[in-house]
């Protein structure tokens, strides 16, 4: 349960909790180097939750912003609805339309029909008591493959691309593209261009013309249609702003109300206490209000403690990565950082720091980052200095960006570049960082 939902539930259960500002108190007055005096109180234990993306309390740490309500909305008909609409405009038999409509329901969101036609025929016989066969379904599929977007209803990538080429005006480049896909598809996907030119007896320039046409095609035709799914957005938990040349950190106040104890019920308790009478009804009322009052105060204090822990953790991260933040995100200045480093700065337990680091985001002038982004292992340089893995990844990415695409850098060559710059790193480690950056192997990066 998210914190805003938990607050709403607590307010429904406890009439003494209400929205509004009370006395403004800063829960993070303690210096990060001083001992944390919040005790063992843990709102995580009380709420039984570890991840809380939204929250708001009346403290000096919250950034002021307008309350905005985002309402999910549909972006129109779904991909399958639009296929059904097009099918209804085709002049075909009622049976063929029924079979094609069933096949549309089997098409994936990316536009492919990945189920075997024989299996679909079996399903229709079993679930709908409709007898059909592969040949009849194939005829229905050809109707679908004539709909927009081009390539829809393909059973694999090769068929998808060929279907799109068949709709284009025949040119030397289009003809070459068809030949490549029909006769040398495996070599094309593996970028074995030398084998293709040799077997087809063509020049590299002719091959390039064909490949250029293929690269213009859409490998996921379903993706060209708007989806009726609502986009998900990251709402940062911290806001880092630059004001008057200084970086200032705030908690994001979005979507969670200010909380305070209802003054009406507090006055009611005072009134009952001053005019105490020895009747059971009065005692029960006093006990009820006192219980709810204590619960409301505890709930507000527990939330303050949670926010204090979060701010303490984030300030410690900023202190450890001071050069990175002051350089506005230069990854080469990122220092190695582990949970122990933050524990040393804050006195918080590693498990608490881990929960904050794994579930929270910060918005900075140079991007939005999960807090776990700032944690990384360290590597030694030739001089014995320790550097962050972020620094290694940055060099790998820059080297790949600057490489010749006709002769991309292999992992061995990337390792040599790093070694020459003084980083003691093995080839397998370079491969690991390359994969973390979603960079393919050298052969798959090759271009003509």
Secondary structure, DSSP 8 states (H G I E B T S, - for coil): --HHHHHHHHHHH-TTEEES--S---TT-S-TTS----TT--HHHHHT-S-------SSTTB-------------SS-HHHHHHHHHHTS---HHHHHHHHHHHHHS-TTSB--S-HHHHHHHHHHHT-----HHHHHHHHHHHTTSSSTTTTBSSHHHHHHHHHHTS---HHHHHHHHHHHHHHHHHHTT-HHHHHHHHT--HHHHHHHHHHHHTS-S-GGGGS--SS-------SEEEEEETTEEEEEE--TT---EEE-HHHHHHHHHHHHT--S-HHHHHHHHHHHHHHHHHHHHHHHHHHHHHHHHHHHHHHHHHTHHHHHTTS-GGG---B-HHHHHHHH---HHHHHHHHHH-EEEETTEEEEGGGG-B-EEEBTTS-EEEHHHHHHHHHHHHHHS-TTS---HHHHHHHHHHTTB---HHHHHHHHHHTT---HHHH---
